[in-house]
Structure formats: C-alpha cells, structure tokens
Amino acid sequence: MTDVSNTTPINDDTSKKDMKKFERWRKSLQYLTGLGMNETERKAFRDQIDIELAEYQCQQCERWKTNLIKNNPPVRFMMDELKKIGREMSSEDFQCMPCDETRSGGFSPEDGILLCQNRLGTKTRQEHTMVHEMVHMYDHHKFKVNWSNLRHHACSEIRAASLSGDCNWSSEIQRGFYTFTKQHQACVKRRAILSVAQNPNCKDKAEAERAVSSVFESCFADTRPFDEIY
C-alpha cells in the first residue's frame, strides 16, 4: 500500500504550464508540417506568434532602455548634456514601438525619441540608436535645427552617425562593408544620405547627396558635446 502521507502533491500551476508548453509544441509541429491544421487555424497560429513576438520585443526594449539609462556611459553623458541646455530627459522620452524595415529609431521635436523594438536585435544596437537620436535632440535644442532645410538635416545626420557608434568597425562588418581606408567617413556619409533622402522635402537621392556633401567637412569635424568621436 502506498503511504500517501509522504507523496509529493502535484503542483497544479506547474502541470498547467507543462500542458501549455506541450500544446504550443504540438501546434508548432502541425504548423511546420501542415498536418492536422486548416488554413484558418494556421492564420490564427501565425497571428498569435506575431502578438507574442511583439510583446517580447517590447519588454526587451524596455528592459534595455532602463538599463542603458542607468548604466551606459554614452547614454548617461548625452542625458547630462541635454540637461545642461535645458532639455531634461526621462525614460518616458523613449518610446518602444514596432516600425517598418527602413528605420531603427526616430526623433520628433513634439513626441521625443522612437525606439523600433523589432529592429533592435542587440543591446549595443539599441545603445547606438538611443545616442544617435539624442544627438538629433541635442542639435534641435542647441542649434535650432530647421528639419525641412536639407542642409540642416544633413548636418545633424552626419553628426549623429559619427558620434553614436553607428559607424564603428564591428557594425560595418556586420553590414558587409570592409573598407580599410576612411571607413568611418564613408559610413557616416552613406548613412546620412539614406536618412536625408527620406526627408519629405528631398526630391531624390542625388539631392540628398548634394546636401550631405555641401556640409560634410564642417559637420563631421563638429563633435559637440563629445570631445572626440568615441
């Protein structure tokens, strides 16, 4: 006879979690093989995966944001410098949201900084994006940038790409660029042109190239508020 007094009770919560994992595994197998799942069920499963992925990406973006604001030297430095010119920032100034594939972040004078949660695969990428957009915010408040003026926009894009870490060697390698001479400058110019070309007032890529070229030397040399490119 079994001594029921010494048996370990079944944890209902654990059992439910295990069943949920098994059910998810079963549906995943059905989805991959196409067996036992009709098109309506397949669409519902895809939609559920998309929802769960978006929730995970948002949570991860928020965790990284909190940690970077608290502990990351370049992010902390930019927040301190913005405070000096009268633009004190908080966590609420950074909004994690899904974006299309054309951007990883954005700056709006009215709404603050956008962090594209589905485009930030690493914490380092998110750090660079936060610093990049904070350079735009710094320029907006320090230099009164007119964002409809392509030369103004180009100057801020040059500075943001150069100062944020966007164009460090490891980032360029991951993008497939292996230039050994003036790699940093080439990256800054390329990324600035791509950004200016998206300005509603820019007619085409050729106009963006002209705007970037016209201000490149002076704006690349301007590392404020940093002492140098880090």
C-alpha positions as CSV (number, residue, x, y, z in Angstrom):
1,M,0.0,0.0,0.0
2,T,1.3,3.4,-0.9
3,D,1.9,5.8,2.0
4,V,0.0,8.8,0.7
5,S,1.2,11.0,3.6
6,N,4.7,11.0,2.1
7,T,3.9,11.6,-1.5
8,T,4.7,15.0,-3.1
9,P,1.5,16.8,-4.1
10,I,1.1,17.8,-7.7
11,N,1.6,21.5,-8.3
12,D,-1.4,22.5,-10.4
13,D,0.3,25.6,-11.8
14,T,3.4,23.6,-12.9
15,S,1.1,21.0,-14.5
16,K,-0.8,23.7,-16.4
17,K,2.4,25.3,-17.6
18,D,3.7,21.9,-18.8
19,M,0.5,21.3,-20.7
20,K,0.6,24.7,-22.2
21,K,4.2,24.1,-23.4
22,F,3.2,20.8,-24.9
23,E,0.2,22.3,-26.6
24,R,2.4,25.0,-28.1
25,W,4.9,22.4,-29.2
26,R,2.1,20.4,-30.8
27,K,0.7,23.3,-32.7
28,S,4.2,24.4,-33.8
29,L,4.7,20.9,-35.3
30,Q,1.4,21.0,-37.0
31,Y,2.2,24.4,-38.4
32,L,5.6,23.3,-39.7
33,T,4.3,20.0,-41.3
34,G,0.9,21.3,-42.4
35,L,-0.7,18.2,-40.9
36,G,-3.8,18.5,-38.7
37,M,-4.3,22.2,-39.1
38,N,-6.5,24.0,-41.6
39,E,-5.7,27.4,-43.2
40,T,-7.9,29.3,-40.6
41,E,-6.0,27.6,-37.8
42,R,-2.7,28.3,-39.4
43,K,-3.5,32.0,-39.7
44,A,-4.7,32.2,-36.1
45,F,-1.4,30.5,-35.0
46,R,0.7,32.9,-37.1
47,D,-1.2,35.9,-35.6
48,Q,-0.6,34.6,-32.1
49,I,3.1,34.1,-32.7
50,D,3.2,37.7,-34.1
51,I,1.5,39.0,-30.9
52,E,3.8,37.1,-28.6
53,L,6.9,38.2,-30.5
54,A,5.8,41.9,-30.4
55,E,5.2,41.6,-26.6
56,Y,8.6,40.0,-26.1
57,Q,10.4,42.7,-28.3
58,C,8.6,45.5,-26.4
59,Q,9.6,44.0,-23.0
60,Q,13.2,43.6,-24.1
61,C,13.4,47.1,-25.5
62,E,12.0,48.5,-22.2
63,R,14.5,46.4,-20.1
64,W,17.4,47.5,-22.2
65,K,16.2,51.1,-22.1
66,T,16.1,51.1,-18.3
67,N,19.5,49.5,-18.0
68,L,21.1,51.8,-20.6
69,I,19.7,55.0,-19.0
70,K,21.0,53.9,-15.6
71,N,24.4,52.4,-16.5
72,N,25.6,53.2,-20.0
73,P,28.3,56.0,-20.2
74,P,27.4,57.5,-23.6
75,V,23.7,57.5,-22.9
76,R,24.2,59.0,-19.4
77,F,26.6,61.6,-20.9
78,M,24.1,62.7,-23.6
79,M,21.3,62.9,-21.0
80,D,23.6,65.1,-18.8
81,E,24.5,67.3,-21.8
82,L,20.9,67.7,-22.8
83,K,20.0,68.8,-19.2
84,K,22.7,71.5,-19.4
85,I,21.0,73.1,-22.4
86,G,17.5,72.9,-20.7
87,R,16.2,69.6,-22.1
88,E,16.0,67.3,-19.1
89,M,15.1,63.7,-20.2
90,S,13.4,60.8,-18.6
91,S,12.6,57.2,-19.5
92,E,9.2,58.4,-20.9
93,D,11.0,60.4,-23.6
94,F,12.0,57.0,-25.2
95,Q,9.0,55.1,-26.7
96,C,9.4,51.4,-27.8
97,M,7.2,50.6,-30.8
98,P,7.3,48.4,-33.9
99,C,8.5,50.0,-37.1
100,D,8.9,49.1,-40.8
101,E,12.3,47.9,-42.0
102,T,13.5,51.4,-43.1
103,R,14.5,52.6,-39.6
104,S,15.7,51.5,-36.2
105,G,14.6,54.7,-34.4
106,G,13.5,58.3,-34.9
107,F,13.3,61.7,-33.3
108,S,10.4,64.1,-33.2
109,P,10.6,67.5,-31.6
110,E,7.0,67.0,-30.3
111,D,7.0,63.3,-29.4
112,G,10.6,62.6,-28.3
113,I,12.6,59.5,-29.4
114,L,11.2,56.4,-31.0
115,L,13.0,53.0,-30.5
116,C,12.0,50.5,-33.0
117,Q,11.6,47.4,-30.9
118,N,11.5,45.0,-33.8
119,R,14.7,46.4,-35.3
120,L,17.0,46.4,-32.3
121,G,18.5,42.9,-32.2
122,T,21.1,43.6,-29.6
123,K,21.6,45.8,-26.6
124,T,24.6,47.5,-28.3
125,R,22.4,48.3,-31.3
126,Q,19.8,49.9,-29.0
127,E,22.6,51.9,-27.3
128,H,23.7,53.3,-30.6
129,T,20.2,54.1,-31.6
130,M,19.5,56.0,-28.4
131,V,22.7,58.0,-28.6
132,H,22.0,58.7,-32.3
133,E,18.6,60.1,-31.6
134,M,19.8,62.1,-28.6
135,V,22.3,63.8,-30.8
136,H,19.4,64.9,-33.0
137,M,17.6,66.1,-29.9
138,Y,20.7,68.0,-28.8
139,D,21.1,69.6,-32.2
140,H,17.4,70.6,-32.2
141,H,17.6,72.4,-28.9
142,K,21.2,73.7,-29.1
143,F,21.3,74.8,-32.7
144,K,17.6,75.3,-33.6
145,V,17.6,72.9,-36.5
146,N,15.1,73.5,-39.3
147,W,14.3,69.9,-40.3
148,S,12.8,71.0,-43.6
149,N,16.1,72.5,-44.6
150,L,18.1,69.7,-46.2
151,R,21.5,71.1,-45.2
152,H,20.4,71.4,-41.6
153,H,19.0,67.9,-41.6
154,A,22.2,66.6,-43.3
155,C,24.4,68.2,-40.7
156,S,22.6,66.6,-37.8
157,E,22.6,63.2,-39.6
158,I,26.3,63.4,-40.2
159,R,26.9,64.2,-36.5
160,A,24.5,61.5,-35.2
161,A,26.0,58.8,-37.4
162,S,29.6,59.8,-36.5
163,L,29.1,60.2,-32.7
164,S,26.7,57.5,-31.8
165,G,28.7,54.4,-32.6
166,D,26.6,53.6,-35.7
167,C,29.8,53.5,-37.8
168,N,32.2,51.6,-35.6
169,W,34.2,48.8,-37.3
170,S,32.2,45.9,-35.9
171,S,28.9,47.5,-37.0
172,E,30.2,48.0,-40.5
173,I,31.5,44.4,-40.7
174,Q,28.0,43.2,-39.8
175,R,26.5,45.2,-42.6
176,G,29.0,43.7,-45.1
177,F,31.3,46.8,-45.6
178,Y,35.0,46.1,-45.4
179,T,36.6,49.4,-46.4
180,F,40.1,49.7,-44.9
181,T,40.7,53.4,-45.7
182,K,38.4,56.1,-44.3
183,Q,35.8,53.5,-43.4
184,H,34.3,55.7,-40.7
185,Q,33.8,58.7,-43.0
186,A,32.4,56.6,-45.8
187,C,29.9,55.0,-43.4
188,V,28.8,58.4,-42.0
189,K,28.3,59.8,-45.5
190,R,26.4,56.8,-46.7
191,R,24.0,56.7,-43.7
192,A,23.5,60.4,-43.7
193,I,22.4,60.3,-47.4
194,L,20.0,57.5,-46.7
195,S,18.3,59.5,-43.9
196,V,18.2,62.8,-45.8
197,A,16.7,61.0,-48.8
198,Q,13.7,60.2,-46.6
199,N,13.0,63.8,-45.8
200,P,9.7,64.8,-47.5
201,N,11.4,67.9,-48.9
202,C,14.1,65.8,-50.7
203,K,13.3,65.1,-54.3
204,D,15.7,62.2,-54.8
205,K,18.9,60.5,-53.7
206,A,21.0,62.9,-55.8
207,E,19.6,65.9,-53.9
208,A,20.4,64.2,-50.6
209,E,24.0,63.5,-51.8
210,R,24.4,67.2,-52.7
211,A,23.1,68.3,-49.3
212,V,25.4,65.9,-47.4
213,S,28.5,66.8,-49.5
214,S,27.9,70.5,-49.0
215,V,28.2,70.4,-45.2
216,F,30.2,67.2,-44.6
217,E,33.6,68.6,-43.7
218,S,32.4,71.1,-41.1
219,C,29.7,68.9,-39.6
220,F,31.9,65.8,-39.4
221,A,34.5,67.9,-37.6
222,D,31.9,69.1,-35.0
223,T,31.9,66.6,-32.2
224,R,29.9,68.6,-29.7
225,P,29.1,67.7,-26.9
226,F,31.7,65.0,-27.1
227,D,35.4,65.9,-27.0
228,E,36.1,63.5,-29.8
229,I,34.4,60.6,-31.6
230,Y,34.2,57.7,-29.1
